[in-house]
Amino acid sequence: MPMFDVTSGAQVSAQWQSFVQPIARLFQCVPIAKGRAVLVMLASEEARSAVCAAVHALEGECVELVVDAAPAEVEQAILRQQPVVVVCAPEIFGWVSKIAFVARSSAIYTCGENGEGTLLARAAHFVE
């Protein structure tokens, strides 16, 4: 697997840059096929950039929504994009996960502004 760069133009710390490859490896296990969507609802610009870089490395599509999007807007986006994976802030996991699982998303991860949550915890198993 090639090395990944965060290309969104966001200022990303070396720490978040180091998470891109493990996140991509985690997403390969789902798996994310070429062209499939990942829905990202994170407050941290660095976290969003790292997740999207991992998705783009797998030739997937990164669909971003703001954390405070209305449930109806989230439901429409999930039904329209049919994301394989949803990554959201921990505080909205409850209602977002219900919508995503009903729409048959394969995995839902959480990631807080400081990296707390299931995404980096699970990706840590893929660090070389």
N, C-alpha and C positions, 0 to 999 in steps of 0.2 A: 504494500500500500504506500502510495507516495506521501510526502510531507504536505501539510496543508497550510495555507496562508489565509488569514482573515482579510478579505478583500473589500469589505463594505466601506472602508474609509474611516471607520470608527477607531478611536484610540483604544487599543486593547493591550492590557498589561501582559507581560511575559507569562504570568500565572495562567490567565485565561487562554492565551495562545497554546499553552501546554495541555489544555483540556480538549482541544479540537480533535486530535487523533484518537484519544480514548473514546470520545463521544461518537465519532464516526465508526469505530469498531463495534461499539454497543449497538448502534443503529443497523449495522450489517447483520446482526443476529436477529433482527425483527422479522424479516429483512425489509429494507427500503429498496425497492426496485427503481431503475432509471425512470425519471419523470414523476415519481410518486411524491405526494406532498407530506410535509411535516408542518403542523400548526404550532407557532411559537407565541406565547403570551407571557413575556417577562418584562419586568421593570428595568432591569439592568441592561444598558446598551452593550456592555462588554459581553454579558452572558448571551444576549441575542445574537451578537456577531459571531461568537464562538460556535453556537449551535448551528447557525446558518452556514458557516464555513464547513462544518462537518457534513451537513446535508448536501451542500453543493459538491463536496468531494465525492459523494456517492451518486452524483448526477440527479439528485432529487430537487424538489422545489420547496423553498422555504416560504411559508405564508405567515406573515406577522400580523397580529392584532394587539391592540393596547390592552393592558391588564384590566382597565376599568370598562371594557366593552360590555354592552348590555347582553344578557343571556340570549335574547332573540337574535342579535347580531352574531354571536358565537355559534349558535345553532345553525344559522344560515350558512356561515362560512364552513362549518364542518360538513353539512349536507352537500354543499357545492363542491368543496375541494376533496372530500373523503380522505382526510389525512391518515396515513398509516400510524403515525406517532403524533402525540400532542405533548408539548412541554409548556407547563404553566407555573405561575407563582403558587407557592404552597397555600396561601390564603384563599385561593379560588378553586383549589383542586376538587372539593366536594361537588359543586354543581357542574364544573367543566367536565369532570370525569364521567358523570352520568350521561351527559349529552354525547360525549365521545364514544363511550362503550356501546350505547344504543345504536350509534351510527357505524359500529364495527371497527373502530380504530383498534390496532393491535396492541399498542402500548401507550401509557400515559405516565410521564415523569414530572416531578416538581423540581424547581430550581429557584431559590431565593436570591436576593441581591448579593449575598455573600457566598453563594454557592451551596448553601444548605439545601437538603432535599434529596430525592431519590436519583436524580440524573447523575450527578457527580459521584454519588455513592456507588451506583452500579457501574459507571464508566471506569471507576478506579480499578476494577478487575481486569481492565484491558490496557493498563499502563505497562509498558515494557521496561 
